């Protein structure tokens, strides 16, 4: 519109060229309608410039987003056009060319379809992934560590500590079948690099002296390298019990040990290069004399913006939980509740509430581990881990005295204030996996009964 108005305005002006009787030529730009040729001059008017050609129209439309299993349809082509304004006072300008049609919108990408057949699962009900040893029946091995591959739906790694066939196991079909990887014994932890699924850590310990170590693979488990470049002091305590990975840097890893922390012995090993070299953080006096088996975790939740790579939680069996905000330079005891024998796992719920296992009851922190509250509405017992699917909370409970255990259920919305027992009965959990969102399933490493799973409701 602005261009058309400018063309009309310019058409009201003419370039007046006048020549005097002496042959001198001068020019003046005046309004054509009011101009009077001076005496003694011959005046001619040049043609006004034509209107500018109209700009091409550019119409476009974008396709809709794809649904869970289908693609969105392409957007319709836009039709653009424009006409040039005619020059006034001079020769008419030519009409602008019609604008070309806009390009079609891109079709929306379709959602990922499930990769596993989970028709045998009842939504919301826990069940063994398989029914053959060592991964699915009562009396099978204890599944200390479990992790899903976030880049390959249906792929899960499980560390089996004892039972008829301890070792490291892998499934690529949501647990419908498993295969052993490597020749490990007494696997306590397994961790995967979310940015590169070929990189894994495995911890071996708790009585498996022949193979106790921290192992690294760069090729998806085809081969493994022992990374225990410990000092002589740490070599006496190399039975790895707990592995924690910095959520922003897979090369930054922490380990804690099954052997009790004692005078001069490191309580936590820290590596910045995937275990090639280690920084040894000595146990403090408050940890000494506790039972074997300690855990370490980063208090670092990217979703809620809490913590950092220097804030850790150390669990003991007899001296409560301890917190550091300076990579172990100093520690503060944050609760007298003890970690359960068998390990501990924490869970950040949506919104940032932090949950942990504990002797007696699960515990909760609303300030990233600085203070804790025991959730006494849960059934009393030894709660080894807390996990969740974003809506529900699960706690794995095991009672030493009676040998009975079960999972406990609450909701994120309830913030862990009222728990109820849920299946499976008699088998508490060491660790819960994250959710495989593509297949809608999560896993639990169970006490003496392998790996169980639940299809989300």
Secondary structure, 3 states (H helix, E strand, C coil): CHHHHHHHHHHCEEEEEEECCCCCEEEEEEECCCCCCCCCCEEEECCCCCCCCCCCCCCCCCCCCCCCCCCCCCCCCCCCCCCCCCCCCCCCCCCCCCCCCCCCCCCCCCCCCCCCCCCCCCCCCEEECCCCCCCCCCCCCCEEEEEECCCCCCCEEEEECCCCCCEEEEECCCCCCCEEECCCCCEEEEEEECCEEEEEEEEECCCCCCCCEEEEECCCCCCCEECCCCCHHHHCCCCEEEEEEECCEEEEEEEEECCCCCCCCEEEEEECCCCCCCEEEECCHHHCCCEEEEEEEEEEECCCCEEEEEEEEEEEECCCEEEECCCCCCCEEEECCCCCCCCCEEEECCCCCEEECEEECCEEECCCCCCCEECCCCCCEEEEEEEECCCEEEEEEECCCCCCEEEEEEECCCCCCCCEEEEEECCCEEEECCCECCCCEEEEEECCCCEEEEECC
